[in-house]
Amino acid sequence: MLDNIDIIFRNLIAVGILFLVTLVIGKKLISQLNFFDFIVGITIGSIAAALSVDKTITYSHGIISLLIWGLIPLVVAKIALADIRARRRLDGVPTLLVQNGKILEDNLKKEKYHVNDLLEELRLKGVFNIADLNFAILETSGQISVQLKPEKQPVTVSDLNLSATRQGLCANLIIDGKILYQHLKLVNRDEIWLREELKKQNIEDVGQVLLASMDGSGNLYIDVKDDQVKEFNVLK
């Protein structure tokens, strides 16, 4: 019984320290994870796991170790902010992968990046044709930044000298056959209105709807379950 209580206390302490370390490190360091931060994260997780279950590790030793490794990223971040050369050594520098629609093979090899990996990341950025790219850059965080060629960049409202109207977020009204009444209330609609709109689309049962959402202009989007859409997949 005492052993079980000890394990519970160890886990609570480990979780508490991890939460504290996360708050201290901050969102920026977590979101922009580089190789050094990755190593620190693995080490902190390993220490927390060991403290949780290994009774040979004292509470004080485990807590001190977690705090030390939690402070290391802060110290390194301070050094990187003060010295650009140190920042380049710790974080690395961005790598150009595509220039003027041409893949830089040597840089791909240096970063151990396969062409398929590059194509996948570009698709996630909405780029399906490398010829449309001006630049593609592998950032130190591992993310890819892209710049389209001028003639391929989307036209903006300012390009057309038009005034833009403010658009709000889409409100999800039905998800997987379940009506979200709180969202209906936020958009000043009720269930009667929603069911009438569904009937206009020949939908009698809310359970048939996979997703129904309304944009800031009041336009309703409806996607039903089992609509037998034929997949056109050239990626396999």
N, C-alpha and C positions, 0 to 999 in steps of 0.2 A: 504493500500500500504506500509506504514511504517513498519507494522507488518511483511509483507512478506520479506522486505529487511532485517529486524532484524533477521528473521529465517535463511535467506541465509548466513548472516555474521556469525551467531552462528555455522551453519554447517561447513562453511569453516574453522573457527577457530578450531573446534573440530577435523576435519580431519587433519588439519595441525599439531596440537599438537600430535595426535595419530601417525602420520608419524614420527615426531621428536622423540617421545618416543620409537618407534620401532627401529629407527636408533641407539639410545643411548643404548638400552637394548642389541642389537646385535643378530646375527644369532644363536649363540650357545644356549643362554637362550630360544630363541623361539623354536628351533628344539628339545631341550631336556626339554620339559615341564614337571615339576613335580607338585605335588598337590598344593604347595604354589604358584607357578607361575600361575597355573590354577585359583586360587582365585584372584590373582592380576589382571589377564587378564579380568576376569568377572567384577571386580570392576571398572577398567579403562573404559571398554566398557559401563558400566552403567552410569558412570559420564559423559562420552562423549555424550551419548544419552540424558541424562537429560539436559546438557548444550545446546544441539541442539534445544530442543523444549520447555523447561521450562523457561519462561521469568522472573520468580521470582528469578532465580539463576543469579547473576551478572556475567559479563565476568571475572572479577578478581578472584572471588571465584572458578569458574569452572576451569580456567587455573591453578590456584595454586593447586587445588585438583589433577588435571591430572598430573602436574609436580611432586607432592609429591609421588603419587602412581607409577609414572614412575621411580622415583629414588629408591624406596624401593627394587626392585629386584637387583639393583646394589650394594646397601649397604649389602644386605643379601649375595650376591655372594662374596663380599670382605671378609665378616666374615667367610663364608664357606671355602674359599681358605686358610685363616689364621689358622683355627682350625678344625681339622678332626672330633672332637666330635660334633661340631656345625653342620658340613656338614651332618653327619649321622642323626642328629635330624631333620634337615630341609629337606634333600633329601631322607632320608631313606636308606636302604641297599638292594642290590639285593637279590632275593629269589630263591632258587633252587627248580624247579618244577619236573624235571626228572633227575634221576641218574642211570646210567648204564642200561638204557632201562626200568626203573621202575618209575611209577608215585608216587610222594611223596604226599599222600592224605592230610596229616595234613597241609602242606604248601599251597596246593590248597585251603583248607577251610579258612586258615588264610588270604589269599589274595582275598577271595570271588571269586575264579576262578572256573568255571564249566569245566568239562572234555571236553565238546563240544567247549568251548572257546579255550582251549589249543590245541585241534586238528586243529581248524581253523587257529590259529596263526602258528602252525607248518607247515601246508600246504602252507601258504604264504611264509614260509622259504624254501619250496621245500622238506620238510620231510613228507612223507606219511605213514611211519611205525615207531612207537615209539621205537620198538626194535632196530632200527638203531642208536638210540641216545646214546651218552655217557653222555652228560649233556644238560639240557634246563634250562635257567636262566631268570627269570622275572626281568628286569632291573628297576631302579628307574624311568626311563622315561616312563615305561609302555610297552616298547618293549621287545620281547623275543629274547635272543641270544641262538644259538644252537651249539653244537659240536658233530659231528658224531663219531661213533666208528672208530678206525683206519682202519679196514677192509672195512668200508663203505664209507670212504672218497675218493673223486675222485682223479684219478692219475693226477699228474701235469707233465708239460714238464720237470721240473728239476728231477723228480723221474725217468724219462726215459733217463736222460742225453742227452736230445735233445736241439737244439737251437730253440728258438721261433721267429716267424716272427711277426712284428708289424701289428695289426689289427685296422682299422679305424672304425668309426661309420657307421651304415647302413644309406644309403640315401633313403628317401622315394620319389619315383618318381610319384606314383599315390595314391591319397587318396580319397576314395568315388567317383570314376569316374572322378576326376579332375587331370589333369597333372600338376605337379609342375615343371615348366620350369626352375626356378632358381636352383633347385636341379639337374636337368638334365645337366645344364651347369657346375655345380661344379664337376660332375663325367665325364666330357668330352663326353657327349652323346647328341643326339638330338632326336626330336620327330619321325623322320623317323626310326631311329634305334629302338626306343621303340615300335613303331607300328609293325615293323617286328618281334620283339621278341614276341609280343602278338599273332601275326598270327601263329607263331610256336606252340603256345599253343591253337590254334583254337579259338582265341578271336578276333573278328572283330571290336567290339565296345569298346572304352575305358570306356564307362559308365557301362560296365559289371564288371569292376574291383573294388573290395573293397580296396585292398592294393597291391601295387607293390613296392618293395624295392630292393636295390642292396647293397651287403656287400663289405668290403674292398678288397675282392679277385675277385670282378666282377661277383659274382653269383647273379642271379636274382630270387627273390621270388615273386610269384603271387598268390593272393587269390581272387577268383571271388565271386560276390554276388550270393545268392540263390543257393549255390552248393549242397544243400540237404545233408549235413553231419548229420548222425544219432547220436544223443546225447547218450553217455554212462555215465549215472549219478547214482552213488551209494550213493550219499550224501543226497538225499532227504529223 
